[in-house]
Amino acid sequence: MKFEEAMQNLEKIALELEKGDLDLDTSMEKFEQGMKLSKECNKILEEAEKKITILIKNGDELEEEDFVAKD
């Protein structure tokens, strides 16, 4: 699943839950689906972060360096 698709599904679930029209069982199912989607989105973002590289100009050459997130 692509990030954008997962986010759209997550937003749809959030809207359904916010309406308050669902019974408790359905609300719990939607919440669980939302949590799974949230974790999937987080995983996708973490993988993207790992792939980010910084290009540093070194004279006339470009060097590729791994991205390191600062805390």
C-alpha positions in Angstrom: 0.0 0.0 0.0 1.2 3.5 -0.9 1.5 6.2 1.8 -1.1 8.4 0.2 -3.6 5.6 -0.1 -3.0 4.6 3.6 -3.4 8.2 4.7 -6.7 8.6 2.7 -8.0 5.4 4.4 -6.9 6.6 7.8 -8.7 10.0 7.2 -11.8 8.2 6.1 -11.8 6.1 9.3 -11.2 9.2 11.4 -14.2 11.0 9.9 -16.4 7.9 10.4 -15.4 7.7 14.1 -15.8 11.5 14.6 -19.4 11.3 13.4 -20.3 9.1 16.3 -22.9 7.2 14.3 -21.3 3.8 14.7 -22.1 1.2 17.3 -19.4 0.2 19.8 -18.3 -3.0 18.0 -18.0 -1.2 14.6 -16.2 1.7 16.3 -13.7 -0.7 17.8 -13.1 -2.4 14.5 -12.6 1.0 12.8 -10.2 2.0 15.5 -8.2 -1.1 15.1 -8.0 -0.6 11.4 -6.9 3.0 12.0 -4.1 1.9 14.3 -2.9 -0.6 11.7 -2.9 2.0 9.0 -1.1 4.5 11.3 1.6 1.9 12.0 1.9 1.2 8.2 2.2 5.0 7.5 4.9 5.3 10.2 6.8 2.3 8.7 6.6 3.8 5.2 8.0 7.1 6.5 10.8 5.4 8.4 11.8 3.5 5.3 11.8 6.7 3.3 13.9 8.4 5.9 16.5 5.6 5.6 16.7 6.1 1.8 17.3 9.9 2.1 20.8 10.9 1.1 22.6 14.1 1.4 24.6 15.2 -1.6 27.6 17.2 -0.5 29.6 19.2 -3.1 33.3 18.3 -2.7 35.1 20.5 -5.2 33.8 19.5 -8.6 32.6 16.1 -7.4 29.5 15.1 -5.6 29.7 12.7 -2.7 26.7 10.7 -1.4 26.4 10.5 2.3 23.8 8.6 4.3 21.2 10.7 6.1 21.4 10.7 9.8 18.4 12.0 11.7 19.2 14.4 14.6 17.3 13.8 17.8 
